[in-house]
């Protein structure tokens, strides 16, 4: 931070070297390290934060949408509550039950050091379950996975001669949709029975069922829709669902999208 400030304002910071700068905020930094919190409340710490804000404010430009685009319509929010279907709910409740077990065990043993990271991972899994059960290995139970492994060893060159246990272990943590895509891409007739019927995409997910009703209606009204997800694996399912089931045109933009193509895609969307 001092290096950047010294580069931007060398005259103002020439008399305050980095040692002095560190000393000013040493107490604040030490407290941050001890508590591992992003913000510490208290008069002294608040004073340090105020000093930092005063130093940095001339170099920060914050623009709100209202400052840039004056003709934006007012924002309205509507939350549509949906009840998960049976199979989707089973996965969600199973994750929730295991999460409760982790919390109870931690409280019993007093070992809560890694509890937060474990809980964050579990919550992420619950969010995935609320989106679509095909993000987990649900349809491909152990029996089907074993049968698929045998056929891959027999017909797929990549697994030719491999041991069944090795193939099962490699596929064990993959999701239903990943295994479906694998069978589709290999294009081996004997694997067709493992393909997931596309009409079941909405049958297994209450959110996809809602999209089936909402998106054609919004298109008819001339609206444009933005669907956001933190999971690229969910975008993979959505991509097929929109194109093959709902037959709607769309543009997909994620972290892997080439930078040179992004503005072009945004312009096409607009």
Order of alpha helices (4+ residues) and beta strands (2+ residues): alpha-alpha-alpha-alpha-alpha-alpha-alpha-alpha-alpha-alpha-alpha-alpha-alpha-alpha
